[in-house]
Amino acid sequence: MRSLMLAAGLAATLAPPVSAAEFRWASTTDPQTMDPHAVNTAAVLGFLNNVYEGLVRRGKDMAIEPALATAWEPIGEGEGWRFHLREGVTFHDGADFTAEDVIFSYERASSPEADTSSWFAPVAGVTMVDDYTVDILTTAPNPIFPDSIANWMIMDSGWAADNGAERPAKEAENHATLNANGTGAFRVAARQPGLETVLEPFADWWDTAEHNVTRATFTPIQNPATAVAALLSGDIDMINPVPIQDAARLSQSPDVQVIQGIEARVIMLGFAHQAETLKYGADQGAPNPFRDVRVRQALAHAINVPAILQTIMRGNAEPASQLVSPSMRGYSKDLAARPAFDPDAARALLAEAGYPDGFSFGLKCPNDRYLNDESVCQAVVSMLAQIGVEAQLDAMPVRGYWPELREDNFDMFLLGWSPGTFDAEHPIRFLAATPNDEKKLGSWNFGDFSNPRVDELLPLIQSEIDDAKRQAMLDEVAAILQDEAAYVTLYVQPLLWGAASNIALTQRPDNFFILRWVTVN
């Protein structure tokens, strides 16, 4: 009988290794690039965690543990952190890993061309002490810094230079887009974007392998029904995600297991806060209503989140009131209530803002990135229509979605955010800080939300070591974001994976699929 396993803790871990075997898995989203500094998305970072490594990594329980660094400690009075590097590590091409690669990877990942530059906003510089010791200097005391770099992956400086990939290419291509040379448990053996990526174990990996996989093949399958059929037929060993509507049926099969948990990701709606005019819809060219907080608050009241959770998510998700879920460090417990579903209040706010008859605008949405993303957006369109607001939906594959948002081609958009540090500071830095390339802030703040007090509090939050004082500042920021309706938070996304009954794996709440914990029985 098929089992429905609930991830009660931070990870669901199954059985020990046996004989070696091939493994095939699928997801709706193909990683956009093989470059670990070019695109800061879970689809890219989760995949590349199998190929590249950082100074630190997260274990099965999400705790930080040594990786390319064996130990680290603070320097002086909050001046930064010293990392002691692991000796004897080689990249997949046989080159030695040294401090030079760390320095290079910092310069590359923090460069203006990198999508990861915001990670290094608190960093003043990185210096080499010797071949296996580096100091990362911070602009202020930063007690959570080691947690913040778990997904910063180290590249081989020589390989990058030899192949003209000294800097990442976000929207273009270079050698690192299609090829990889990490230190991780698996190496890229073949890559056909959108079709297939093959990984093979790295024989000279420094760590002890827990897997028994001899060859792993990833295939993007956008159609959920096709993915389910492939799992049931045995053509695929694991799919992520399982369509919510199919979870119960799959759990009845003796050959398949459904692994269920709650992801760290909050799904939300964002606005073009600073745009002068609307760019889409029948009112294209008219003054932008979303500059008025009352309009944003009206939309928050118009969206029936409990109905979305019941009908579309089949009761598998939890409502969200903040940019982080209740399980994250820094969550504001006193601000747990999200705006009530109240169409009358929404209409009153619209009338007060000068829109008694509503308006028309464009809503951008991915159709292959989050669980039921397009269906959720369609529900939002219907709910907004009840208060006289017409949202013209434009749903598209995620590969083209991020470029649209970066080019400001939206009036409102859907976004999911999972904090890489599992701390409330993370989305403030990326989603709420005023965009500033020089300070490496707000790199995913597509709508250009800006609040001086939030900007003032962020560096204080980053440097405060007293938990009570830090939480008070996080509470203040959360209250500002709620009052301003900077985003309309909807729900915390569930995790639903499907695997053949002979597969043992670990499910983490960051939704990263880690191959080194997979065994085929």
QUIJO-V183839 format. One record per helix or strand. SS is the DSSP state (A for helix, B for strand). FROM is the first residue (numbers start at 1). TO is the last residue. If there is no record, write none. Layout:
SS/FROM/TO, SS/FROM/TO
//
This chain:
B/4/6, B/11/13, B/21/27, A/42/48, B/56/58, B/64/66, B/69/75, B/80/85, B/90/90, B/96/96, A/99/109, A/117/120, B/123/130, B/133/138, A/145/148, A/157/162, A/175/178, B/186/192, B/196/201, B/213/220, A/224/233, B/238/240, A/244/251, B/256/271, B/277/277, B/287/287, A/289/291, A/293/302, A/305/311, B/318/319, B/329/329, A/333/335, A/343/352, B/360/366, A/373/385, B/390/396, A/398/406, B/412/417, B/423/423, A/425/432, B/436/436, B/441/441, A/452/463, A/467/483, B/487/500, B/503/504, B/506/508, A/515/517, B/519/520
//
